Amino acid sequence: MTIKISGLIACLKAAQDKHGDLPIYTTDSDIKGIDVYPCHEGVQQTADGIPEDPGQLVIEFVPCD
C-alpha cells in the first residue's frame, strides 16, 4: 500500500518536531517547490474539460535552478 497524504504529513511533522523546521532536499537536488497533480491511475483526466474525481495525487519535486 502506498503512503497517503495523512501519512506523509505525519512523517514530515514527526521529523519537524524532532529536528526543527529544516530545509528538505531530494537525493538529486535542492527543492524549489512541489507540483501536485490529481490523477486517476497516474493520468490527469477530464470529461468535457471538467477534471474527474482523482483517485491519487502525483507529486513532482521541482528542482532549484
C-alpha positions in Angstrom: 0.0 0.0 0.0 1.4 3.4 -0.9 1.5 6.3 1.6 -1.5 8.6 1.8 -1.4 12.4 2.3 -2.1 12.0 6.1 0.9 9.5 6.4 3.2 11.8 4.5 2.2 14.8 6.7 2.6 12.8 9.9 6.1 11.7 8.8 7.1 15.2 8.0 5.6 16.6 11.2 7.4 14.0 13.3 10.7 14.9 11.6 10.0 18.6 12.2 9.1 18.0 15.8 12.4 16.1 16.3 14.8 18.2 14.2 13.1 21.6 13.7 11.9 23.3 10.5 14.8 22.2 8.3 15.2 22.5 4.5 14.2 19.4 2.5 16.3 18.0 -0.4 15.9 15.1 -2.8 18.9 12.8 -3.3 19.5 14.7 -6.6 18.9 18.4 -5.9 17.6 21.2 -3.8 13.8 21.5 -3.9 12.4 24.8 -5.3 8.8 23.8 -5.0 6.3 21.0 -5.3 3.7 20.5 -8.1 0.7 18.3 -7.2 -1.4 16.6 -10.0 -4.7 15.0 -9.1 -4.8 11.8 -11.2 -6.7 8.6 -11.9 -4.2 5.7 -12.3 -1.4 8.1 -12.9 -3.2 10.2 -15.6 -4.9 13.5 -15.3 -8.4 13.0 -16.7 -11.1 15.4 -17.8 -14.6 14.9 -19.1 -15.7 17.8 -21.4 -12.9 20.0 -19.8 -14.0 19.2 -16.2 -11.5 17.3 -14.1 -12.7 13.9 -12.9 -12.5 12.9 -9.3 -8.9 11.9 -8.6 -8.0 8.5 -7.1 -4.5 9.6 -6.3 -2.0 12.5 -6.4 1.2 12.6 -8.3 3.8 14.9 -6.6 6.6 16.4 -8.6 9.5 17.9 -6.8 10.7 21.0 -8.8 14.5 21.3 -8.5 16.2 24.6 -8.0 17.8 26.3 -11.0 
